[in-house]
Amino acid sequence: MLKISAAELAALANVSWKTVQRMEAVEGVPSSRAGTLECIQAVLEAAGIEFIGDPATSPGVRLRPEKHPTST
């Protein structure tokens, strides 16, 4: 979706590359420190990802629709 590598995501979130790899390998919500998850989520949201659905039963993501200024 964003076309960034796990290493780039790790650097932007200030976590280790191994941490991102572990999270990618898990089905559902990864078990990790809340602060680590929040850092990665913040980076993804700043890049345009929107988390949708219920994390436990129907998790999902989508690209946030771009907002276009309206002409007046």
C-alpha positions as CSV (number, residue, x, y, z in Angstrom):
1,M,0.0,0.0,0.0
2,L,2.6,2.5,1.0
3,K,5.6,0.9,-0.8
4,I,8.0,1.2,2.1
5,S,10.1,-1.6,3.5
6,A,10.0,-3.1,6.9
7,A,13.4,-1.5,7.5
8,E,12.0,2.0,6.6
9,L,9.0,1.5,8.8
10,A,11.2,0.4,11.7
11,A,13.4,3.5,11.3
12,L,10.4,5.9,11.1
13,A,8.8,4.3,14.2
14,N,12.1,4.1,16.0
15,V,11.8,0.4,16.6
16,S,14.0,-2.5,15.5
17,W,13.6,-4.1,12.1
18,K,13.3,-7.5,13.9
19,T,10.3,-6.1,15.8
20,V,8.5,-5.1,12.6
21,Q,9.3,-8.6,11.1
22,R,7.8,-10.3,14.1
23,M,4.7,-8.2,13.9
24,E,4.3,-8.9,10.2
25,A,4.5,-12.7,10.8
26,V,1.6,-12.7,13.3
27,E,-2.0,-13.3,12.4
28,G,-4.2,-10.6,14.1
29,V,-3.0,-8.1,16.7
30,P,0.6,-8.8,17.6
31,S,1.6,-9.2,21.2
32,S,4.0,-6.4,21.9
33,R,4.4,-3.4,24.1
34,A,1.5,-1.0,23.7
35,G,4.1,1.8,23.1
36,T,5.7,-0.1,20.3
37,L,2.3,-0.7,18.6
38,E,1.4,2.9,19.1
39,C,4.6,4.2,17.5
40,I,4.1,2.0,14.4
41,Q,0.4,2.9,14.2
42,A,1.3,6.6,14.3
43,V,3.8,6.3,11.5
44,L,1.3,4.3,9.3
45,E,-1.5,6.8,10.0
46,A,0.7,9.8,9.2
47,A,1.5,8.1,5.9
48,G,-2.2,7.7,5.0
49,I,-3.3,4.4,6.5
50,E,-6.6,4.2,8.2
51,F,-7.3,1.3,10.6
52,I,-10.9,0.1,10.3
53,G,-13.0,-2.6,11.8
54,D,-12.6,-4.3,15.2
55,P,-9.0,-5.4,15.9
56,A,-10.1,-8.7,17.5
57,T,-12.9,-9.8,15.1
58,S,-12.7,-7.9,11.8
59,P,-9.4,-5.9,11.6
60,G,-8.6,-4.0,8.4
61,V,-6.8,-1.2,6.9
62,R,-7.3,1.1,3.9
63,L,-5.7,4.2,2.4
64,R,-7.3,7.3,3.8
65,P,-9.2,9.1,1.0
66,E,-7.4,12.2,0.0
67,K,-9.2,15.4,0.8
68,H,-9.4,17.8,-2.0
69,P,-10.1,21.5,-1.3
70,T,-13.4,22.6,-2.7
71,S,-13.6,25.5,-5.1
72,T,-15.8,28.4,-4.2
